[in-house]
Structure formats: structure tokens, C-alpha cells
């Protein structure tokens, strides 16, 4: 079920109001345009709340007449203030390693924009296929040391996707690495949130399953509570993260 842009804004606000999460993460393309993003932020500014919303704008052009074709991820704090994480820099392991390293260079140049503070915790944003900054399956490792340092400083790594990723074994290995505890033993969480479409299914819809939205801590997926099961076009799940104070 494809929801209209206004309906998506309404549902994001409704979930924020009804469940009062500290951090609400949407799947990729959740907000249609910057016009809808600003509408969402204005509603929050008028009725402030305690949590932060992280979402992606499908058409991230700066004016209604030029909506653009590139998507970008944003955060909206409880007062309606906006932070732009930026656009996706690569989508596959091949893009990271090839083309003269241009995609990796763009990613490294934006590392400072990818971290925000949510309460006491640092949150780092990976956009969809940027999880391929980690490579390998039997022994997952970071492709770049600067990226590794920036990502592993975070308490929470968020990785919303546009559709379900394929190659489950490799994906799990990367999620285990991204959710490993800090050197002092402090837990780190990895959050993924996907749309129903699945990679490699030629446009066919794969309906909600346990892996549609996932949270890993210490290399393992956490159980969740489900408050919306997809019957009305969206799935809402809640986790309580066992994170200590940020170091």
C-alpha cells in the first residue's frame, strides 16, 4: 500500500504523539519532499515533544518547482529544529572500492555531519547501502579507518533502508560489527528500518516479517513490541535499548 505524502506526515506525527519515543526512525523515502519535511517540523515546533525523529526526504530539492531527484536524511528534534545528515554517497561494496575512491572520499568528507546527540547518546547515520562501509562475512571489518573511528564513537548507529537488503548472512555479520560493545563495555545499538519492497524481488512486495525493522545490541537482535502490523499501510515497532550513559 503506497501512502500519500500528507498521510505519511500525519502518521509520523501520530506515532510520535501516541508512543512518545525518545528516537523515532522511519524507513527510507518516508517524507516526499522538503515541503512535507518543513510541514512536519512546523507541527513539532508548534507542539514540542521530548523525542527526535530521523527520516528521509525522497525529493530533496530546495524549492517546490525544483523538487530534485536525490534523497537525503534529516533529523527533527523535539523543538522542530532540523539537521541535515546529507545524501547517500554509495550503495554497494563495489562503489566503495572503485571509481578512484570518489564515493568513499565523499563519505569521509561528510562524517562530521552524520552524528547528532539524542539525549545523552551520540547517534551516527548510515543511509541504506552505506552499510557497505563494512565488508566481509566471516570476518567483517571497516573499509576505512576514519569512518571506523567516527562510527564506533557513537552509542547508536541508525541505518534506514529503502527496501529490504539481500544476502542475509553478510548483512548479519555487518550488523554484528556495528552493534559491538565499546572498548569499555558500554553497549552500542544498531537500528535498521525498511520498506516492504525487498531487493532482488523485481518489484514484488514482501509483506512485514520479523526482519523488516530490527535492532541489534552486542551482535544480537533484540525482541520488540509491535503496535501497527501493516494492516493500515505501515508497521510500528518499539524497542527499549539497554544503553548506559554515553562515555
C-alpha positions as CSV (number, residue, x, y, z in Angstrom):
1,X,0.0,0.0,0.0
2,X,1.5,3.3,-1.1
3,X,0.6,6.1,1.3
4,X,0.0,9.6,0.1
5,X,2.6,12.2,1.1
6,X,0.3,14.0,3.5
7,X,-0.8,10.7,5.1
8,X,2.9,9.8,5.8
9,X,3.4,13.1,7.6
10,X,0.2,12.5,9.6
11,X,1.3,9.0,10.6
12,X,4.8,10.1,11.7
13,X,3.3,12.8,13.9
14,X,0.6,10.4,15.2
15,X,3.3,7.8,16.1
16,X,5.4,10.5,17.9
17,X,2.3,11.7,19.8
18,X,0.9,8.3,20.7
19,X,4.0,6.4,21.7
20,X,6.3,9.3,22.7
21,X,9.6,7.6,21.6
22,X,13.0,9.1,22.5
23,X,14.1,8.3,19.0
24,X,11.7,7.6,16.1
25,X,13.3,6.2,12.9
26,X,11.4,5.9,9.6
27,X,12.3,3.8,6.6
28,X,13.8,5.4,3.5
29,X,11.7,7.8,1.3
30,X,9.3,8.3,4.2
31,X,8.8,12.1,3.5
32,X,8.0,13.0,0.0
33,X,9.7,16.5,-0.4
34,X,11.2,19.3,1.6
35,X,7.8,20.9,1.6
36,X,6.5,18.0,3.6
37,X,9.6,17.9,5.8
38,X,9.0,21.6,6.8
39,X,5.4,20.9,7.4
40,X,6.4,18.1,9.8
41,X,8.9,20.4,11.5
42,X,6.4,23.2,11.9
43,X,3.9,20.9,13.5
44,X,6.5,19.8,16.0
45,X,7.6,23.4,16.6
46,X,4.0,24.4,17.5
47,X,3.7,21.4,19.8
48,X,7.1,20.5,21.1
49,X,7.9,17.0,22.4
50,X,10.8,15.2,24.0
51,X,12.0,12.9,21.2
52,X,13.9,13.1,18.0
53,X,12.6,12.0,14.6
54,X,15.0,10.7,11.9
55,X,13.5,10.4,8.5
56,X,14.5,10.7,4.8
57,X,13.2,13.1,2.2
58,X,12.7,11.4,-1.2
59,X,12.9,14.6,-3.3
60,X,15.4,16.8,-1.5
61,X,15.3,19.8,-3.9
62,X,15.2,23.2,-2.2
63,X,12.1,24.6,-3.9
64,X,8.7,23.2,-4.9
65,X,9.4,23.9,-8.5
66,X,12.7,22.0,-8.3
67,X,12.0,19.0,-6.0
68,X,15.1,17.2,-7.2
69,X,15.8,13.6,-7.7
70,X,18.2,12.9,-4.8
71,X,17.1,11.8,-1.4
72,X,18.6,13.0,1.9
73,X,18.3,12.1,5.5
74,X,17.2,14.6,8.2
75,X,16.7,14.8,11.9
76,X,14.0,16.8,13.6
77,X,14.4,17.5,17.3
78,X,11.7,18.0,19.9
79,X,11.5,21.7,19.2
80,X,11.2,21.3,15.4
81,X,14.9,22.2,14.7
82,X,16.3,20.4,11.6
83,X,19.6,18.8,11.0
84,X,20.6,17.5,7.5
85,X,22.8,14.4,7.6
86,X,23.1,14.6,3.8
87,X,22.6,12.4,0.8
88,X,23.6,8.8,0.3
89,X,27.2,8.6,-1.1
90,X,27.3,4.9,-2.2
91,X,25.1,1.9,-2.3
92,X,27.3,-1.1,-2.8
93,X,30.7,-2.5,-1.8
94,X,31.8,-2.1,-5.4
95,X,31.1,1.6,-5.3
96,X,33.2,2.0,-2.2
97,X,36.2,0.3,-3.8
98,X,36.0,1.6,-7.4
99,X,35.8,4.8,-9.4
100,X,39.1,6.1,-7.9
101,X,37.7,6.1,-4.4
102,X,35.4,9.2,-5.1
103,X,32.4,7.8,-3.2
104,X,34.5,6.9,-0.2
105,X,36.1,10.4,-0.3
106,X,32.6,12.0,-0.3
107,X,31.5,9.8,2.7
108,X,34.7,10.8,4.7
109,X,34.1,14.5,3.9
110,X,30.6,14.3,5.5
111,X,31.5,12.3,8.6
112,X,31.1,15.3,10.8
113,X,27.5,15.9,9.6
114,X,26.5,12.3,10.3
115,X,26.5,12.5,14.2
116,X,23.9,14.1,16.4
117,X,23.2,14.0,20.1
118,X,19.9,12.5,21.2
119,X,19.6,13.0,25.0
120,X,22.9,11.6,26.4
121,X,23.7,9.5,23.4
122,X,25.6,10.1,20.1
123,X,23.7,8.8,17.0
124,X,25.5,8.1,13.8
125,X,23.6,7.9,10.5
126,X,24.3,5.4,7.7
127,X,22.0,5.8,4.7
128,X,20.8,2.4,3.2
129,X,23.7,0.8,1.3
130,X,26.3,2.9,3.2
131,X,26.4,-0.1,5.5
132,X,28.9,-1.3,2.9
133,X,31.5,0.8,4.6
134,X,31.8,-2.6,6.4
135,X,32.9,-5.5,4.2
136,X,33.3,-9.2,4.7
137,X,31.1,-12.0,6.0
138,X,33.3,-14.4,8.1
139,X,35.4,-11.6,9.4
140,X,33.6,-8.3,8.9
141,X,35.8,-5.2,9.0
142,X,35.7,-1.5,8.2
143,X,36.9,-0.3,4.8
144,X,38.3,2.9,6.1
145,X,39.8,3.8,9.5
146,X,38.4,7.4,9.6
147,X,34.9,6.0,9.1
148,X,35.5,3.3,11.7
149,X,36.6,5.9,14.3
150,X,33.6,8.1,13.6
151,X,31.0,5.3,13.6
152,X,32.3,3.4,16.7
153,X,32.3,6.6,18.7
154,X,28.5,6.5,18.5
155,X,26.2,4.9,21.0
156,X,23.6,4.2,18.3
157,X,24.1,3.6,14.6
158,X,21.0,4.1,12.5
159,X,20.7,2.6,9.1
160,X,17.3,3.2,7.5
161,X,16.9,1.5,4.1
162,X,14.7,2.0,1.0
163,X,13.9,-1.7,0.7
164,X,14.9,-5.0,2.3
165,X,18.5,-5.9,1.8
166,X,19.5,-9.2,0.3
167,X,22.3,-11.6,1.3
168,X,21.2,-12.1,4.9
169,X,24.4,-13.8,6.2
170,X,26.7,-10.9,5.1
171,X,24.1,-8.4,6.4
172,X,24.0,-10.0,9.8
173,X,27.8,-10.0,10.0
174,X,27.9,-6.3,9.3
175,X,25.1,-5.6,11.9
176,X,27.0,-7.6,14.5
177,X,30.1,-5.5,14.0
178,X,28.2,-2.2,14.1
179,X,26.4,-3.2,17.3
180,X,29.5,-4.5,19.1
181,X,30.1,-3.0,22.6
182,X,32.5,-0.1,23.1
183,X,36.0,-0.9,24.5
184,X,34.8,0.0,28.0
185,X,31.9,-2.5,27.7
186,X,29.2,0.2,27.2
187,X,26.6,-1.3,24.8
188,X,26.1,0.1,21.3
189,X,22.9,-0.3,19.3
190,X,22.3,-0.7,15.5
191,X,18.9,0.2,14.1
192,X,17.5,-0.7,10.7
193,X,14.1,0.2,9.4
194,X,12.9,-0.9,5.9
195,X,10.1,-0.6,3.5
196,X,8.2,-3.7,2.4
197,X,9.9,-4.0,-1.0
198,X,12.8,-6.5,-1.0
199,X,16.0,-6.3,-3.0
200,X,16.0,-8.9,-5.8
201,X,12.3,-9.5,-6.0
202,X,11.8,-7.5,-9.2
203,X,9.3,-5.1,-7.7
204,X,7.3,-7.7,-5.8
205,X,6.2,-6.7,-2.3
206,X,7.4,-8.8,0.6
207,X,5.0,-8.2,3.4
208,X,6.0,-7.4,7.0
209,X,8.2,-10.0,8.7
210,X,10.4,-10.1,11.9
211,X,13.3,-8.6,10.0
212,X,11.5,-5.7,8.5
213,X,12.7,-3.4,11.3
214,X,15.5,-4.7,13.5
215,X,17.6,-3.5,16.4
216,X,20.9,-5.2,17.3
217,X,22.8,-4.8,20.6
218,X,26.0,-6.7,21.3
219,X,25.7,-8.5,18.0
220,X,22.3,-9.9,18.6
221,X,18.8,-8.8,17.5
222,X,16.5,-7.6,20.3
223,X,12.8,-8.6,20.8
224,X,10.3,-5.9,20.1
225,X,6.7,-4.8,20.7
226,X,4.6,-4.3,17.6
227,X,1.8,-1.6,17.7
228,X,1.0,-1.5,14.0
229,X,1.3,-4.6,11.9
230,X,0.9,-3.2,8.4
231,X,-2.9,-3.5,8.0
232,X,-3.1,0.3,7.5
233,X,0.0,0.6,5.3
234,X,2.7,0.9,8.0
235,X,4.4,-1.1,10.7
236,X,5.4,0.5,14.0
237,X,7.7,-1.4,16.4
238,X,9.2,-0.4,19.7
239,X,12.4,-1.4,21.5
240,X,13.8,-0.4,24.8
241,X,17.6,-0.1,24.4
242,X,19.8,-1.2,27.3
243,X,22.3,1.6,26.8
244,X,24.3,3.1,29.6
245,X,25.3,6.8,29.8
246,X,27.4,8.0,26.9
247,X,31.1,8.0,27.5
